[in-house]
C-alpha cells in the first residue's frame, strides 16, 4: 500500500511542478487575462492532492511502527513465558534462558529499525519505477543492424510514394517529390495540411508508414541516424537556446569549433555586433531559453549555430514569423547568407518570405495539390493563389498586373 501511495505522490508532484513551471513562464499571459485567481485555484487543488497523499503516507508510517513494536512485544513475551516454563519444568537452566533472552533483546532493536525502514524502501521503489520506466523506453527511431554512415550529400532528396500515419490517423498520402542539391523548396498549405510532418520525415524524427525517402540513392532507414542528422541543420520558429554562454550556444553540437569559426558564424548571422555589446561578449550567459535576448537576437544566435554546423541540408521553420519588421530584415539577411549553396526546405506560414524559392509545393489534406514557382502558381489560379490572396488582399491587383505582363 505504501508503494501505491508513493507512486501516486510522484505523479502528483510531477503535475504540480509542471503547473508551476507553466505558470511562471507564462506570467505575462496570466496577468494579461486576469487569471491569477484561476491559477491560484489550480495550484491549491494540486497542492491539496499532494498534501493528502503525504498525509496518508505519514498515517501509514505512524500506524505501522507501533503495530510492529506491538507484535515484537508479543513475540518476546511468548518467548519469556515459554522459556520460564521450560526452566520451571527443569528442561532448561536459568543461565541458558537468560543468555538466549539477552541475545534476543540485542537482536530486537536492529530488526525493529529494519522493519521501520521498509516504508522508506517502498517509497524509493515507487520513485525508481517511474525513473526506470522512462530509461527502459525503447526509441522508435533506431539504427538498422546493418546501417552505414551516409556519405557527404551531393545529389538529391527523393521522396517516393510516401504515406505517413500518426497512430491510425493518415497525415500524408502518396507523396512523390525530388529535390535537387542547392534547390530552395518551400512547403505551404493550411494548418494541418502535413507540411511540417513531411519535412520532419527527412531527418527521421518519424519513419514513413509506407514508401521511402532516398538521399543520393540511399534509403535513409539504411544509414545511421547520427550521420543523417549530422548533415542537416535546423532553424526553428521557436528558438531553442540553453542557459549557457553565447559561445556554447553557437557551438552547440560541435564544441571542437575554434573561436575564429564561432565569430565568423556570428558575423555571417549579423549577431557579432550585439554580442560584443553584452557585458562579457561571447562569455555572457543568456539565461533560460535566451530570456536576456530579444526575439531577433535569439533567432540570429540560432542561425549562427546552423552556419557553424555547415550542413548541406537546411530546414527553416518560418524563422521570421514572430519578429517585428526591423528584426525581420536583419534575420532575413542572415538567412540569405545561411541558404547560399545549401539544399533548403522552408516550412512557410507567411507567403511573403518564399517568393524567390526555386519551387513551392502546396499541400492539401496530406497530398501535393500544386507545385511550381511563385509566379506560375499565381497564374494557375489554384490553391496557392487562394492562400496568397487571403494574406495579401491589398496587393492582389499589383501582382496580377505583373503576371499579365
LUMSEKOL-18014 format. One record per residue (C-alpha): chain; y, x, z. Coordinates in Angstrom, 1 decimal, decimal comma. Layout:
! LUMSEKOL-18014
  unit   north    east      up
     A       Y       X       Z
...
//
This chain:
! LUMSEKOL-18014
  unit   north    east      up
     A     0,0     0,0     0,0
     A     2,4     2,9     0,8
     A     1,8     4,3    -2,7
     A     2,6     1,0    -4,3
     A     5,8     0,7    -2,4
     A     6,8     4,3    -3,1
     A     6,2     3,7    -6,8
     A     8,4     0,7    -6,8
     A    11,0     2,7    -4,9
     A    11,0     5,4    -7,5
     A    11,6     2,8   -10,3
     A    14,4     1,1    -8,4
     A    16,0     4,4    -7,6
     A    15,9     5,3   -11,3
     A    17,6     1,9   -12,2
     A    20,3     2,5    -9,5
     A    21,0     6,0   -10,8
     A    21,2     4,7   -14,4
     A    23,6     1,9   -13,4
     A    25,8     4,4   -11,5
     A    25,9     6,8   -14,5
     A    26,7     4,0   -17,0
     A    29,4     2,5   -14,7
     A    31,1     5,8   -14,0
     A    31,1     7,0   -17,6
     A    32,3     3,6   -18,8
     A    35,1     3,3   -16,2
     A    37,8     2,6   -18,8
     A    35,9    -0,3   -20,2
     A    35,1    -1,7   -16,8
     A    38,7    -1,7   -15,9
     A    39,9    -3,0   -19,2
     A    37,7    -6,1   -18,9
     A    38,4    -6,5   -15,2
     A    34,7    -6,2   -14,4
     A    34,9    -4,2   -11,2
     A    33,6    -7,2    -9,1
     A    30,7    -7,7   -11,6
     A    29,7    -4,0   -11,4
     A    30,0    -4,1    -7,6
     A    27,6    -7,1    -7,5
     A    25,2    -5,3    -9,8
     A    25,3    -2,2    -7,7
     A    24,9    -4,2    -4,5
     A    21,9    -6,0    -5,9
     A    20,1    -2,8    -6,9
     A    21,1    -1,1    -3,7
     A    19,7    -4,1    -1,7
     A    16,4    -3,9    -3,5
     A    16,2    -0,2    -2,8
     A    17,1    -0,8     0,9
     A    14,4    -3,5     1,3
     A    11,7    -1,2    -0,3
     A    12,7     1,7     2,0
     A    12,6    -0,8     5,0
     A     9,1    -1,8     4,0
     A     8,1     1,9     3,9
     A     9,6     2,5     7,3
     A     7,9    -0,5     8,7
     A     4,5     0,7     7,5
     A     5,2     4,1     9,0
     A     6,3     2,5    12,3
     A     3,1     0,4    12,4
     A     0,6     2,9    11,1
     A     1,4     5,7    13,6
     A     0,9     3,7    16,8
     A    -2,1     1,9    15,3
     A    -3,8     5,3    14,5
     A    -3,0     6,5    18,0
     A    -4,5     3,4    19,5
     A    -7,7     3,9    17,5
     A    -7,7     7,5    18,6
     A    -7,3     6,5    22,3
     A   -10,2     4,0    21,9
     A   -12,3     6,8    20,4
     A   -11,6     9,2    23,3
     A   -12,1     6,5    25,9
     A   -15,5     5,7    24,4
     A   -16,5     9,4    24,4
     A   -15,4     9,8    28,1
     A   -17,3     6,7    29,0
     A   -20,5     7,8    27,2
     A   -20,2    11,5    28,4
     A   -19,7    10,3    32,0
     A   -22,7     8,0    31,8
     A   -24,8    11,0    30,5
     A   -23,7    13,1    33,4
     A   -24,5    10,4    35,9
     A   -27,9     9,9    34,4
     A   -28,5    13,7    34,6
     A   -28,9    14,1    30,9
     A   -25,8    16,4    30,7
     A   -24,0    18,7    33,0
     A   -20,3    18,3    34,1
     A   -19,5    21,7    32,6
     A   -20,8    20,7    29,2
     A   -19,0    17,4    29,4
     A   -15,6    18,9    30,3
     A   -15,9    21,6    27,6
     A   -16,6    19,0    25,0
     A   -13,7    16,8    26,3
     A   -11,3    19,8    26,2
     A   -12,2    20,7    22,6
     A   -11,8    17,0    21,6
     A    -8,3    16,8    23,2
     A    -7,3    20,0    21,4
     A    -8,5    18,6    18,1
     A    -6,9    15,2    18,6
     A    -3,2    16,3    18,1
     A    -3,8    18,1    14,7
     A    -5,9    15,1    13,5
     A    -3,1    12,8    14,5
     A    -0,5    14,8    12,6
     A    -2,7    14,9     9,6
     A    -3,1    11,1     9,7
     A     0,7    10,6    10,1
     A     1,4    12,8     7,1
     A    -0,8    10,6     4,9
     A     2,2     8,2     4,3
     A     4,3    11,1     3,1
     A     1,5    12,2     0,8
     A     1,2     8,7    -0,7
     A     4,9     8,7    -1,4
     A     4,7    12,1    -3,0
     A     1,7    10,9    -5,2
     A     3,7     7,9    -6,3
     A     6,6    10,1    -7,4
     A     4,2    12,6    -9,1
     A     2,5     9,8   -11,1
     A     5,9     8,9   -12,7
     A     6,6    12,6   -13,5
     A     3,2    13,3   -14,9
     A     3,3    10,1   -16,8
     A     6,2    11,5   -18,8
     A     4,8    15,0   -19,0
     A     1,5    13,7   -20,3
     A     3,1    11,7   -23,1
     A     1,8    12,9   -26,5
     A     4,6    13,4   -29,0
     A     4,3    11,1   -32,0
     A     5,6    13,8   -34,4
     A     3,3    16,8   -34,2
     A     2,3    19,7   -36,5
     A    -0,8    19,2   -38,6
     A    -3,5    21,7   -37,6
     A    -3,1    23,4   -41,0
     A     0,7    23,2   -41,1
     A     2,5    26,2   -42,5
     A     6,2    27,3   -42,4
     A     8,4    25,7   -45,0
     A     9,8    28,3   -47,4
     A    13,5    28,6   -48,0
     A    14,6    25,3   -49,7
     A    15,7    25,9   -53,2
     A    15,0    22,9   -55,4
     A    14,8    19,2   -54,4
     A    14,0    16,5   -52,0
     A    11,6    14,0   -53,5
     A    11,1    10,6   -51,7
     A     8,1     8,9   -53,3
     A     7,2     5,2   -52,7
     A     8,2     5,3   -49,0
     A     7,7     2,4   -46,7
     A     8,6     2,5   -43,0
     A     8,0     0,1   -40,2
     A     9,3     0,0   -36,7
     A     6,1    -1,1   -35,0
     A     5,3    -4,2   -37,1
     A     8,8    -4,7   -38,5
     A     9,3    -3,5   -42,0
     A    12,6    -1,5   -42,4
     A    12,2     0,4   -45,7
     A    10,2    -0,7   -48,8
     A     9,3     1,2   -51,9
     A    12,0     3,9   -51,7
     A    11,9     6,3   -54,6
     A    14,7     8,9   -54,8
     A    15,1    12,5   -55,9
     A    18,0    14,6   -54,5
     A    18,7    18,0   -56,2
     A    19,9    21,1   -54,5
     A    23,6    21,1   -53,9
     A    24,0    17,4   -54,6
     A    26,1    15,2   -52,3
     A    24,4    11,8   -51,8
     A    25,9     9,0   -49,8
     A    23,9     6,1   -48,4
     A    25,7     2,8   -47,9
     A    24,9    -0,7   -47,0
     A    25,3    -3,4   -44,4
     A    24,3    -2,7   -40,8
     A    20,6    -2,8   -40,5
     A    20,0    -2,0   -44,2
     A    18,0     1,1   -43,5
     A    20,3     3,9   -44,5
     A    20,2     5,7   -41,1
     A    16,4     5,3   -40,9
     A    15,9     6,7   -44,4
     A    17,9     9,8   -43,7
     A    16,1    10,3   -40,3
     A    12,8    10,4   -42,1
     A    13,7    13,7   -43,8
     A    13,8    15,9   -40,6
     A    10,8    13,9   -39,4
     A    12,4    12,1   -36,5
     A     9,9     9,5   -37,6
     A     7,0     9,6   -40,0
     A     6,7     7,4   -43,0
     A     4,4     4,4   -42,8
     A     3,5     4,7   -46,5
     A     4,3     7,1   -49,3
     A     5,5    10,7   -48,8
     A     8,6    12,9   -48,7
     A     8,4    16,2   -50,5
     A    10,8    19,2   -50,3
     A    10,3    21,7   -53,0
     A     6,9    20,2   -53,7
     A     5,7    20,4   -50,1
     A     4,8    17,2   -48,2
     A     7,0    17,5   -45,1
     A     4,0    16,4   -43,0
     A     2,1    19,6   -44,0
     A     4,8    22,0   -42,9
     A     5,7    22,9   -39,3
     A     8,3    20,7   -37,7
     A    10,2    23,8   -36,5
     A    10,6    25,3   -40,0
     A    11,6    21,9   -41,4
     A    14,3    21,2   -38,9
     A    15,4    24,8   -38,9
     A    16,7    24,2   -42,5
     A    18,6    21,0   -41,6
     A    22,0    20,8   -39,9
     A    23,3    17,5   -38,5
     A    26,8    16,4   -37,7
     A    26,5    13,1   -35,9
     A    29,0    10,3   -35,5
     A    28,6    10,6   -31,7
     A    29,2    14,2   -31,0
     A    26,7    15,8   -28,5
     A    28,2    18,6   -26,5
     A    27,0    20,2   -23,3
     A    28,7    21,1   -20,1
     A    28,9    24,8   -21,1
     A    31,3    27,2   -22,7
     A    32,7    26,7   -26,2
     A    30,8    29,8   -27,3
     A    27,4    28,5   -26,2
     A    28,1    25,0   -27,7
     A    28,8    26,5   -31,1
     A    25,9    28,9   -30,9
     A    23,5    26,3   -29,6
     A    20,1    26,8   -31,1
     A    20,7    30,4   -32,1
     A    22,1    32,4   -29,2
     A    21,4    35,6   -31,2
     A    24,5    35,0   -33,3
     A    27,3    37,6   -32,9
     A    30,8    37,0   -31,6
     A    32,2    37,6   -35,1
     A    29,9    35,0   -36,6
     A    30,8    32,4   -34,0
     A    34,5    33,0   -34,5
     A    34,1    32,8   -38,3
     A    32,3    29,5   -38,0
     A    35,1    28,2   -35,7
     A    37,7    29,2   -38,2
     A    36,0    27,5   -41,1
     A    35,8    24,4   -38,9
     A    39,5    24,5   -38,2
     A    38,6    25,0   -34,5
     A    39,7    28,5   -33,8
     A    43,4    27,7   -33,2
     A    42,9    25,1   -30,5
     A    40,0    27,1   -28,9
     A    42,4    30,1   -28,4
     A    44,9    27,8   -26,6
     A    42,3    27,0   -24,0
     A    42,5    28,8   -20,6
     A    39,6    31,1   -21,2
     A    39,3    30,7   -25,0
     A    35,6    30,7   -26,1
     A    34,5    31,1   -22,5
     A    36,1    27,8   -21,4
     A    33,7    25,2   -20,0
     A    34,3    22,0   -21,9
     A    32,8    19,6   -19,4
     A    30,0    17,0   -19,8
     A    30,0    15,7   -23,4
     A    33,1    17,7   -24,0
     A    35,2    15,5   -21,8
     A    38,1    18,0   -21,8
     A    38,5    17,8   -25,6
     A    39,9    15,2   -27,9
     A    37,7    13,4   -30,4
     A    38,8    15,6   -33,3
     A    38,3    18,8   -31,3
     A    34,8    17,7   -30,2
     A    33,9    17,0   -33,9
     A    35,2    20,3   -35,1
     A    33,1    22,1   -32,4
     A    30,1    20,2   -33,8
     A    31,0    21,2   -37,4
     A    31,3    24,8   -36,3
     A    27,8    24,6   -34,8
     A    26,4    23,3   -38,1
     A    28,3    26,0   -40,1
     A    26,8    28,7   -37,8
     A    23,3    27,3   -38,4
     A    23,9    27,8   -42,2
     A    21,2    25,3   -43,2
     A    20,6    24,4   -46,8
     A    20,4    20,6   -46,0
     A    23,3    18,9   -44,2
     A    23,2    15,4   -42,7
     A    26,5    13,7   -41,9
     A    26,5    10,5   -40,0
     A    30,1     9,4   -40,9
     A    31,6    12,2   -38,8
     A    35,2    11,0   -39,1
     A    34,8     7,2   -38,5
     A    36,1     7,3   -34,9
     A    39,1     9,6   -35,4
     A    42,8     9,0   -36,0
     A    44,4     9,8   -39,3
     A    45,7    13,3   -38,3
     A    42,4    14,3   -36,7
     A    40,5    12,9   -39,7
     A    42,4    15,1   -42,1
     A    41,6    18,3   -40,1
     A    37,9    17,3   -39,7
     A    37,5    16,3   -43,3
     A    38,9    19,7   -44,4
     A    36,3    21,3   -42,1
     A    33,6    19,1   -43,5
     A    34,6    20,1   -47,1
     A    34,0    23,8   -46,0
     A    30,7    22,9   -44,5
     A    29,4    21,0   -47,5
     A    30,0    23,8   -50,0
     A    26,7    24,9   -51,6
     A    24,6    22,6   -49,5
     A    22,5    19,5   -50,2
     A    24,4    16,9   -48,3
     A    23,3    13,5   -47,2
     A    26,0    11,2   -45,9
     A    25,4     8,0   -43,9
     A    28,5     6,2   -44,9
     A    30,2     3,5   -42,9
     A    33,7     3,9   -44,4
     A    33,6     4,0   -48,2
     A    36,8     5,9   -48,5
     A    35,0     9,0   -47,4
     A    32,4     9,1   -50,2
     A    34,4     8,5   -53,4
     A    33,7    12,1   -54,5
     A    30,0    12,0   -53,8
     A    27,7    13,1   -56,6
     A    25,8     9,9   -56,1
     A    26,0     6,8   -54,0
     A    22,8     4,9   -53,0
     A    23,2     1,3   -52,0
     A    20,5    -0,1   -49,6
     A    20,0    -3,8   -49,1
     A    17,3    -5,0   -46,7
     A    15,5    -1,7   -46,8
     A    15,4    -1,4   -50,6
     A    17,5     0,6   -53,1
     A    19,7    -2,0   -54,8
     A    22,1     0,3   -56,8
     A    22,6     3,9   -57,5
     A    25,4     5,9   -59,2
     A    28,9     7,3   -58,9
     A    31,8     5,5   -57,2
     A    33,4     4,5   -60,5
     A    30,1     3,5   -62,1
     A    29,1     1,2   -59,2
     A    32,5    -0,4   -59,1
     A    32,3    -1,2   -62,8
     A    28,9    -2,8   -62,3
     A    30,5    -5,5   -60,0
     A    27,4    -5,5   -57,8
     A    26,7    -5,0   -54,1
     A    28,7    -1,7   -53,8
     A    31,7    -3,4   -55,4
     A    31,5    -6,3   -53,0
     A    31,3    -3,9   -50,0
     A    34,2    -1,9   -51,4
     A    36,4    -4,9   -51,8
     A    35,6    -6,0   -48,3
     A    37,0    -2,8   -47,0
     A    39,9    -2,3   -49,5
     A    41,2    -5,6   -50,4
     A    44,7    -4,2   -50,7
     A    43,6    -1,6   -53,2
     A    41,4    -3,7   -55,4
     A    43,8    -4,2   -58,2
     A    44,7    -0,5   -58,5
     A    41,1     0,6   -58,5
     A    40,2    -2,0   -61,2
     A    43,1    -0,8   -63,4
     A    41,8     2,8   -63,1
     A    38,3     1,8   -64,0
     A    39,7    -0,2   -67,0
     A    41,5     2,9   -68,3
//
